Amino acid sequence: MTKINEFGLYKNIISRRNIIGLKSGPYDDQTQGWWLPFYDEKRNLHLVDTYHINVFSNRNNEFLKNFIEENIKKKDNSWIINKSNFDYYYGGSIKVSEAIMPYFECVCDLRDFEISNVKPDDYLEQDVVTNVQLYFEHGYPHGVTLLRKGAKKDINRVARNYMYNLLDNADHWAIYDSEIDKLTEYRVDALIDKDLSDEIYITINYLKKIQELSNLKKQAREQYLQEIRKIRRSNQ
């Protein structure tokens, strides 16, 4: 029996033109790389390239909700399957069989995920899927982020991202005591990896030196301006 997750989000792992049974060619750019399974009138599953799925309104993320509900009921979506082929020069769907499954990989079960605006880098890789295009959408060319329901931020990723952000800004903006204090709080958190804790410790010392240099620069500039003003006043 063909194994496919009817609620799965799929990606093709080979070029479309090498997928047997799919009309394609060397100039085929009618794809987003994402595929969704839909049932036909005989309850056969077909994988449809999301580039070939048109959605004119997705208020409150209704498309994802409807997709799950309809596949639970094994609803006939032949019109999506047929439209994906007949309305485009290149093929947009292919019937699921044992022969085609090696061409695809299941990225996630959409029942376990929801569309989110979180910062993906703060979560574990298995809890987030980025740049997902569930359908053809001009307004979101880079897709959306899917977050596993109930997923929590990974403290190590959060701390590392915060640290890198401070380092990126260190040469251009002032480093405040409150920012270093927050980094110190991350360092002593019980869930922080030892290697990261050591790295944060070194970073804190570095940032403090940057802070000292910044203060010296500020003091030197103030002294310079005072002396310049003094000279100018004496010449008046």
matplotlib code that plots the C-alpha trace (Angstrom):
import matplotlib.pyplot as plt

x = [0.0, 1.2, 2.3, 1.4, 0.3, -3.0, -2.3, 1.4, 3.2, 5.6, 8.6, 9.9, 13.5, 14.3, 13.7, 10.1, 11.2, 12.5, 9.2, 7.8, 4.2, 4.4, 4.4, 7.5, 10.6, 13.9, 12.2, 9.5, 9.3, 5.7, 6.6, 7.2, 8.6, 5.7, 3.0, -0.3, -2.4, -6.0, -8.6, -10.4, -14.0, -12.8, -10.9, -7.5, -4.9, -3.0, -0.1, -0.7, 2.1, 1.0, 2.0, -1.0, -3.4, -5.2, -6.7, -8.3, -9.0, -7.3, -8.9, -8.0, -5.9, -9.0, -7.1, -5.1, -8.1, -10.3, -7.5, -7.4, -11.2, -11.7, -9.1, -10.5, -13.8, -11.9, -13.7, -13.7, -11.3, -11.1, -11.5, -8.3, -6.5, -7.9, -7.4, -3.7, -3.1, -5.6, -5.0, -1.2, 1.3, 3.2, 1.6, 0.6, -0.5, 0.3, -1.6, 0.0, 1.5, 4.4, 6.4, 6.4, 6.9, 10.7, 10.5, 9.0, 9.6, 7.1, 8.2, 5.5, 2.0, -0.1, -2.4, 0.5, 1.4, -0.1, 0.8, 2.8, 4.7, 7.4, 11.1, 12.0, 15.6, 14.3, 12.9, 14.2, 14.4, 11.8, 9.3, 9.4, 9.1, 9.9, 9.1, 6.1, 3.9, 0.6, -0.8, 0.1, 0.2, 1.6, 1.4, 3.7, 6.4, 8.6, 5.7, 4.7, 6.2, 4.7, 5.1, 4.4, 1.4, 2.6, 6.2, 8.3, 11.3, 14.7, 16.5, 19.9, 18.9, 17.3, 20.4, 22.7, 20.6, 20.6, 24.3, 25.0, 22.7, 24.7, 27.9, 26.6, 25.7, 28.7, 30.7, 27.9, 25.8, 26.3, 26.2, 24.0, 24.5, 20.9, 21.8, 24.9, 22.8, 20.3, 23.1, 24.4, 20.9, 21.0, 24.5, 23.4, 20.1, 20.0, 19.0, 21.9, 24.5, 28.0, 29.8, 27.3, 27.6, 31.4, 31.0, 28.6, 31.1, 33.8, 31.4, 30.4, 34.0, 34.5, 31.4, 32.5, 35.8, 33.9, 31.8, 34.9, 36.4, 33.1, 33.1, 36.7, 35.9, 32.9, 35.0, 37.8, 35.3, 33.7, 37.2, 38.1, 34.9, 35.5, 39.0, 37.9, 35.2, 37.7, 40.0, 37.2, 36.0, 39.4, 39.7, 36.4]
y = [0.0, 3.5, 5.3, 9.0, 11.4, 12.9, 15.9, 16.2, 19.1, 17.7, 18.9, 17.3, 16.1, 15.8, 18.2, 18.3, 17.3, 14.0, 13.1, 10.3, 11.1, 14.8, 17.1, 19.3, 20.4, 22.3, 25.7, 24.7, 27.4, 26.8, 25.5, 26.6, 23.3, 22.6, 20.0, 19.2, 16.0, 16.2, 13.5, 13.0, 11.7, 8.1, 8.9, 8.6, 11.0, 13.4, 15.6, 19.2, 21.7, 24.7, 27.1, 25.7, 26.4, 29.8, 31.3, 34.7, 35.1, 33.5, 35.4, 33.9, 31.3, 29.5, 27.7, 25.6, 24.9, 23.9, 21.7, 19.7, 19.5, 18.4, 15.7, 14.4, 13.9, 12.8, 15.5, 15.4, 18.1, 17.0, 20.6, 21.6, 18.6, 19.2, 22.9, 22.5, 20.7, 22.2, 25.9, 25.7, 24.8, 22.4, 19.8, 20.7, 17.4, 13.8, 10.7, 9.2, 5.7, 3.7, 4.8, 8.5, 8.5, 8.4, 11.7, 13.5, 14.0, 14.8, 18.0, 18.0, 17.0, 20.2, 19.1, 19.7, 23.2, 26.6, 29.8, 32.1, 35.4, 34.3, 34.7, 31.2, 31.3, 31.2, 27.7, 24.2, 23.1, 20.4, 22.9, 25.4, 25.4, 28.5, 30.0, 27.8, 28.6, 26.8, 28.3, 30.8, 34.2, 37.4, 39.2, 36.7, 35.7, 34.3, 32.3, 31.9, 30.4, 27.3, 26.7, 23.5, 23.9, 24.3, 24.8, 26.9, 29.0, 27.3, 29.3, 28.5, 29.8, 32.9, 33.7, 33.1, 35.3, 38.0, 37.8, 37.9, 40.9, 42.8, 41.9, 43.1, 46.4, 46.9, 48.8, 51.1, 51.7, 52.2, 49.1, 49.7, 48.2, 46.8, 44.8, 43.3, 42.5, 40.6, 38.7, 37.8, 36.5, 34.2, 32.9, 31.8, 30.2, 26.5, 25.5, 27.1, 24.8, 25.0, 25.9, 28.7, 29.9, 30.1, 31.9, 34.4, 35.0, 35.9, 38.0, 40.0, 40.8, 41.9, 44.1, 45.7, 46.6, 48.1, 50.0, 51.4, 52.4, 54.1, 56.0, 57.1, 58.2, 60.2, 61.8, 62.7, 64.3, 66.3, 67.5, 68.3, 70.4, 72.2, 73.2, 74.3, 76.5, 78.0, 79.0, 80.5, 82.5, 83.9, 85.1, 87.0]
z = [0.0, -0.9, 2.2, 2.1, 4.8, 3.6, 5.8, 4.9, 3.4, 0.7, -1.2, -4.4, -3.8, -7.5, -10.4, -11.7, -15.2, -13.8, -12.1, -14.3, -15.3, -14.8, -17.8, -17.4, -19.2, -18.9, -18.8, -16.3, -13.7, -12.7, -9.3, -5.7, -4.6, -2.2, -2.7, -1.0, -1.3, -2.5, -3.0, -6.3, -6.8, -6.4, -3.2, -4.9, -3.7, -6.0, -5.0, -6.3, -6.7, -4.7, -7.5, -9.3, -6.4, -6.6, -3.5, -3.7, 0.1, 3.1, 5.9, 9.3, 7.5, 6.3, 3.5, 6.0, 8.2, 5.2, 3.8, 7.0, 7.4, 3.8, 3.9, 7.1, 5.1, 2.0, 0.1, -3.7, -4.8, -8.4, -9.5, -7.9, -9.4, -12.9, -12.8, -11.8, -15.1, -17.6, -16.7, -17.0, -19.7, -17.4, -15.2, -11.7, -10.1, -10.2, -8.9, -5.8, -6.4, -5.1, -8.1, -7.4, -3.6, -3.9, -5.6, -2.6, 1.1, 3.8, 5.6, 8.3, 9.3, 8.9, 11.7, 14.1, 12.8, 12.5, 10.6, 12.8, 12.8, 15.3, 14.8, 13.4, 14.7, 18.3, 17.8, 17.3, 13.7, 14.1, 15.5, 12.6, 8.8, 6.9, 3.5, 3.0, 0.1, 0.6, -2.6, -5.2, -3.6, -5.0, -1.7, 0.1, -2.4, 0.4, 2.0, 5.6, 8.7, 10.2, 13.9, 15.7, 18.0, 21.6, 20.7, 23.0, 22.3, 22.8, 25.4, 23.8, 20.5, 22.0, 24.0, 21.0, 18.7, 21.4, 21.8, 18.0, 17.7, 20.3, 18.6, 15.2, 16.8, 18.9, 16.3, 15.4, 18.5, 22.2, 24.4, 27.5, 30.9, 30.7, 27.6, 29.2, 32.3, 30.2, 28.5, 32.0, 32.9, 29.9, 30.9, 34.4, 33.1, 34.2, 30.6, 28.9, 27.4, 29.1, 25.8, 25.1, 28.7, 28.3, 25.0, 26.5, 29.3, 26.8, 24.9, 28.0, 28.7, 25.1, 25.2, 28.4, 26.8, 23.8, 26.3, 28.0, 24.7, 23.7, 27.0, 26.5, 23.0, 24.3, 27.1, 24.6, 22.3, 25.1, 26.2, 22.6, 22.1, 25.4, 24.4, 21.0, 22.5, 24.9, 22.1, 20.1, 23.0, 23.7, 20.1, 20.2]

ax = plt.figure().add_subplot(projection="3d")
ax.plot(x, y, z, "-o")
ax.set_aspect("equal")
plt.show()
